[in-house]
């Protein structure tokens, strides 16, 4: 059974979709603009550059469970969809599905 989210999820004014290679400039700009806020909480933000963004996008393209981006006009948020039953079982030491 395929539990992957749809390629695109539309709801009212929000559209979520998988990252694409052509998101490179937008992603890099979003991280660069937010770097001062990200660095204290997210170590990967230190030294983030074009190669880092390209590597992230390459990995994201291979991961069918996320992450997804809200790209209405400009990158606004990134999210991941997780199967909560698998996460809860893993946290309880009961393994996956």
Backbone as a chain_set.jsonl record, in Angstrom:
{"seq": "XXXXXXXXXXXXXXXXXXXXXXXXXXXXXXXXXXXXXXXXXXXXXXXXXXXXXXXXXXXXXXXXXXXXXXXXXXXXXXXXXXXXXXXXXXXXXXXXX", "coords": {"N": [[0.847, -1.186, 0.0], [0.646, 2.164, -0.932], [1.669, 4.861, 0.918], [2.444, 7.382, 0.486], [2.284, 10.963, 0.305], [0.195, 12.971, -1.885], [1.484, 14.348, -4.962], [0.946, 17.047, -5.273], [-0.795, 19.131, -3.075], [-3.645, 20.877, -2.767], [-5.409, 23.417, -1.112], [-7.709, 25.756, -0.585], [-6.092, 28.777, -0.203], [-3.596, 27.685, 0.004], [-0.963, 25.804, -1.273], [0.721, 22.85, -1.325], [3.633, 21.192, -2.333], [5.999, 18.862, -3.683], [9.522, 19.445, -3.415], [11.465, 20.727, -6.145], [14.155, 20.625, -8.539], [14.366, 23.149, -9.689], [13.773, 24.85, -7.632], [15.976, 25.761, -6.379], [17.218, 28.42, -6.256], [15.232, 29.885, -4.88], [14.989, 28.45, -2.468], [17.621, 28.702, -1.449], [17.745, 31.493, -1.127], [15.712, 31.874, 0.807], [16.766, 30.5, 3.053], [19.172, 31.88, 3.386], [18.225, 34.492, 3.912], [17.06, 34.031, 6.379], [19.047, 33.132, 8.002], [20.302, 34.13, 10.402], [18.332, 33.688, 12.287], [17.93, 30.972, 12.104], [20.385, 29.631, 12.671], [20.937, 29.401, 15.576], [19.296, 27.254, 16.292], [19.337, 25.312, 14.374], [21.855, 23.551, 13.313], [22.723, 22.972, 10.694], [22.378, 25.276, 9.242], [24.553, 26.95, 9.462], [27.051, 28.096, 7.4], [25.574, 27.441, 5.164], [25.101, 27.035, 1.741], [25.0, 27.337, -1.877], [25.659, 24.753, -2.79], [24.88, 23.235, -0.591], [22.107, 23.639, -0.637], [21.505, 22.467, -3.121], [22.22, 19.818, -2.6], [20.352, 19.188, -0.586], [17.962, 19.413, -2.089], [18.337, 17.346, -3.937], [18.265, 15.077, -2.278], [15.718, 15.407, -1.197], [14.166, 14.987, -3.44], [14.313, 12.276, -3.737], [12.982, 11.255, -1.598], [9.98, 10.005, -0.852], [8.177, 10.565, 1.155], [8.29, 13.136, 2.003], [10.265, 16.115, 2.238], [7.689, 18.671, 1.962], [6.857, 21.681, 0.262], [5.465, 24.919, 0.726], [4.736, 26.904, -1.749], [3.505, 29.321, -2.588], [3.789, 32.063, -4.357], [6.359, 32.578, -3.11], [8.877, 30.74, -1.348], [7.504, 29.803, 1.609], [7.127, 28.129, 3.759], [8.265, 25.033, 5.057], [7.323, 21.668, 5.275], [6.846, 18.404, 6.65], [5.256, 15.326, 6.055], [4.24, 12.914, 8.23], [3.763, 9.526, 9.196], [1.887, 9.055, 11.854], [1.278, 6.778, 13.336], [3.42, 5.05, 12.914], [5.497, 6.579, 13.982], [4.674, 6.794, 16.659], [4.682, 4.096, 17.46], [7.405, 3.539, 17.138], [8.501, 5.22, 19.054], [7.594, 3.977, 21.288], [9.027, 1.727, 21.198], [8.103, -0.323, 19.596], [8.547, -0.789, 16.957], [8.06, -0.43, 13.336], [5.384, -0.144, 10.877]], "CA": [[0.0, 0.0, 0.0], [1.403, 3.403, -1.029], [1.23, 5.835, 1.907], [3.058, 8.658, 0.149], [1.318, 12.032, 0.028], [0.054, 13.369, -3.278], [2.537, 15.24, -5.457], [0.491, 18.409, -4.988], [-1.965, 19.211, -2.212], [-4.24, 22.213, -2.84], [-6.539, 23.69, -0.225], [-7.941, 27.205, -0.542], [-4.958, 29.602, -0.625], [-2.338, 26.991, 0.29], [-0.575, 24.713, -2.149], [1.929, 22.14, -0.923], [4.135, 20.302, -3.376], [7.366, 18.4, -3.474], [10.586, 20.286, -3.952], [12.006, 20.423, -7.474], [15.488, 21.184, -8.752], [14.289, 24.576, -10.013], [13.542, 25.599, -6.397], [17.284, 26.031, -5.792], [17.428, 29.83, -5.924], [14.253, 30.289, -3.879], [15.376, 27.819, -1.211], [18.851, 29.337, -0.986], [17.404, 32.845, -0.662], [14.939, 31.774, 2.051], [17.678, 30.133, 4.143], [20.115, 32.993, 3.561], [17.494, 35.588, 4.554], [16.686, 33.633, 7.739], [20.202, 32.463, 8.614], [20.528, 34.556, 11.789], [17.305, 33.076, 13.131], [18.04, 29.515, 12.015], [21.638, 29.089, 13.21], [20.932, 28.942, 16.974], [18.455, 26.073, 16.474], [19.553, 24.341, 13.305], [23.281, 23.624, 12.985], [22.971, 22.894, 9.258], [22.267, 26.599, 8.639], [25.874, 27.585, 9.452], [27.77, 27.778, 6.174], [24.653, 26.99, 4.111], [25.437, 27.658, 0.47], [24.317, 26.778, -3.06], [25.883, 23.306, -2.815], [24.031, 22.67, 0.466], [20.727, 23.655, -1.138], [21.413, 21.469, -4.193], [22.249, 18.494, -1.957], [19.044, 19.012, 0.053], [16.949, 19.169, -3.114], [18.564, 16.016, -4.509], [17.764, 14.102, -1.299], [14.269, 15.586, -1.089], [13.564, 14.393, -4.624], [14.318, 10.816, -3.595], [12.186, 10.895, -0.417], [8.559, 10.075, -1.229], [7.324, 10.924, 2.285], [8.469, 14.546, 2.343], [9.459, 17.249, 2.691], [6.861, 19.405, 1.019], [7.029, 23.13, 0.381], [4.38, 25.817, 0.361], [5.407, 27.827, -2.659], [2.627, 30.345, -3.143], [4.585, 33.258, -4.62], [7.732, 32.412, -2.664], [8.964, 29.73, -0.304], [6.989, 30.356, 2.856], [7.24, 27.168, 4.853], [8.54, 23.646, 4.678], [6.735, 20.732, 6.216], [6.965, 16.99, 6.309], [4.117, 14.527, 6.468], [4.711, 11.703, 8.894], [2.753, 8.58, 9.654], [1.97, 9.126, 13.311], [1.236, 5.448, 13.933], [4.78, 4.522, 12.877], [6.294, 7.341, 14.938], [4.264, 6.425, 18.014], [5.184, 2.744, 17.727], [8.849, 3.613, 17.269], [8.767, 5.848, 20.344], [7.281, 2.978, 22.324], [9.888, 0.554, 20.991], [7.311, -1.384, 18.973], [8.874, -0.936, 15.529], [7.228, 0.25, 12.333], [4.097, -0.707, 10.455]], "C": [[0.885, 1.239, 0.0], [0.834, 4.407, -0.043], [1.847, 7.205, 1.655], [1.989, 9.718, -0.082], [1.259, 12.311, -1.469], [1.211, 14.278, -3.679], [2.211, 16.699, -5.163], [-0.75, 18.307, -4.12], [-2.443, 20.654, -2.239], [-5.384, 22.32, -1.861], [-6.651, 25.201, -0.07], [-6.707, 27.951, -1.05], [-3.609, 28.934, -0.422], [-2.135, 25.851, -0.697], [0.726, 24.13, -1.622], [2.349, 21.245, -2.074], [5.547, 19.891, -3.021], [8.351, 19.418, -4.032], [10.994, 19.786, -5.333], [13.372, 21.085, -7.6], [15.437, 22.684, -9.036], [13.909, 25.446, -8.812], [14.854, 26.072, -5.764], [17.449, 27.487, -5.361], [16.487, 30.311, -4.825], [14.61, 29.719, -2.513], [16.618, 28.491, -0.63], [18.57, 30.736, -0.442], [16.651, 32.801, 0.665], [15.851, 31.443, 3.236], [18.643, 31.273, 4.424], [19.441, 34.156, 4.295], [17.201, 35.307, 6.026], [17.853, 33.069, 8.542], [20.418, 32.857, 10.069], [19.534, 33.927, 12.755], [17.436, 31.557, 13.175], [19.248, 28.957, 12.767], [21.575, 28.657, 14.67], [20.208, 27.608, 17.185], [18.757, 24.957, 15.48], [20.987, 24.429, 12.81], [23.584, 23.599, 11.489], [22.955, 24.271, 8.599], [23.606, 27.343, 8.601], [26.613, 27.149, 8.187], [26.891, 27.269, 5.044], [24.952, 27.762, 2.833], [24.688, 26.96, -0.661], [24.477, 25.26, -3.131], [25.033, 22.607, -1.754], [22.579, 22.571, 0.002], [20.538, 22.595, -2.218], [21.4, 20.059, -3.616], [20.905, 18.193, -1.286], [17.977, 18.671, -0.985], [17.108, 17.797, -3.749], [18.016, 14.938, -3.574], [16.243, 14.185, -1.189], [13.55, 14.946, -2.269], [13.489, 12.882, -4.571], [13.399, 10.341, -2.476], [10.708, 11.082, -0.715], [7.658, 10.499, -0.077], [7.489, 12.377, 2.699], [9.884, 14.93, 2.044], [8.642, 17.871, 1.564], [7.086, 20.89, 1.254], [5.747, 23.844, 0.013], [5.009, 26.907, -0.475], [4.428, 28.757, -3.346], [3.421, 31.635, -3.185], [6.05, 33.013, -4.298], [7.734, 31.354, -1.57], [8.536, 30.338, 1.017], [7.217, 29.407, 4.022], [7.601, 25.814, 4.265], [7.87, 22.77, 5.715], [7.011, 19.32, 5.743], [5.71, 16.291, 6.805], [4.633, 13.214, 7.029], [3.533, 10.813, 9.276], [2.863, 8.497, 11.16], [1.914, 7.757, 13.962], [2.628, 4.83, 13.964], [5.641, 5.244, 13.906], [5.947, 6.959, 16.37], [4.783, 5.042, 18.377], [6.695, 2.747, 17.936], [9.228, 4.2, 18.63], [8.517, 4.884, 21.49], [8.121, 1.711, 22.171], [9.179, -0.606, 20.331], [7.579, -1.536, 17.492], [7.894, -0.229, 14.637], [5.984, -0.52, 11.991], [4.212, -2.15, 10.063]], "O": [[1.78, 1.359, 0.837], [-0.336, 4.775, -0.136], [1.78, 8.087, 2.511], [0.915, 9.417, -0.602], [2.158, 11.934, -2.22], [1.841, 14.903, -2.826], [3.098, 17.489, -4.842], [-1.645, 17.505, -4.387], [-1.735, 21.554, -1.789], [-6.231, 21.43, -1.781], [-5.776, 25.84, 0.516], [-6.317, 27.78, -2.204], [-2.575, 29.559, -0.655], [-3.032, 25.039, -0.923], [1.722, 24.842, -1.49], [1.509, 20.612, -2.714], [6.198, 20.497, -2.17], [8.058, 20.145, -4.981], [10.887, 18.601, -5.647], [13.697, 22.002, -6.846], [16.357, 23.414, -8.669], [13.741, 26.657, -8.96], [14.834, 26.719, -4.717], [17.788, 27.751, -4.207], [16.897, 31.061, -3.939], [14.542, 30.427, -1.508], [16.652, 28.811, 0.558], [19.106, 31.115, 0.599], [16.923, 33.607, 1.555], [15.72, 32.041, 4.304], [18.901, 31.595, 5.584], [20.034, 34.739, 5.203], [17.106, 36.234, 6.83], [17.656, 32.578, 9.653], [20.693, 31.989, 10.898], [19.865, 33.664, 13.911], [17.089, 30.931, 14.176], [19.143, 27.923, 13.427], [22.128, 27.605, 14.993], [20.484, 26.906, 18.158], [18.456, 23.791, 15.735], [21.307, 25.281, 11.982], [24.598, 24.148, 11.058], [23.475, 24.419, 7.493], [23.779, 28.262, 7.801], [26.776, 25.954, 7.943], [27.4, 26.723, 4.065], [25.044, 28.989, 2.844], [23.844, 26.096, -0.42], [23.535, 24.555, -3.493], [24.523, 21.512, -1.989], [21.91, 21.561, 0.217], [19.523, 21.898, -2.231], [20.655, 19.2, -4.088], [20.381, 17.085, -1.402], [17.182, 17.752, -0.787], [16.112, 17.149, -4.069], [17.373, 13.991, -4.028], [15.563, 13.162, -1.098], [12.447, 14.422, -2.116], [12.689, 12.271, -5.28], [13.07, 9.157, -2.407], [10.238, 12.215, -0.817], [6.478, 10.77, -0.3], [6.87, 12.804, 3.673], [10.654, 14.073, 1.61], [8.88, 17.623, 0.382], [7.469, 21.295, 2.351], [5.03, 23.429, -0.897], [5.742, 27.747, 0.046], [4.511, 28.962, -4.557], [3.692, 32.232, -2.144], [6.906, 33.23, -5.157], [6.706, 31.103, -0.941], [9.15, 31.295, 1.489], [7.472, 29.843, 5.145], [7.275, 25.506, 3.118], [7.856, 23.099, 6.901], [7.363, 19.084, 4.587], [5.171, 16.635, 7.857], [5.379, 12.494, 6.365], [2.456, 11.292, 9.629], [3.822, 7.934, 11.688], [2.459, 7.584, 15.053], [2.985, 4.158, 14.932], [6.422, 4.615, 14.621], [6.84, 6.817, 17.205], [5.274, 4.838, 19.487], [7.207, 2.044, 18.807], [10.164, 3.73, 19.276], [9.158, 4.97, 22.537], [7.951, 0.747, 22.917], [9.597, -1.755, 20.481], [6.914, -2.328, 16.825], [7.006, 0.484, 15.105], [5.575, -1.43, 12.712], [3.217, -2.768, 9.684]]}, "num_chains": 1, "name": "protein.A"}
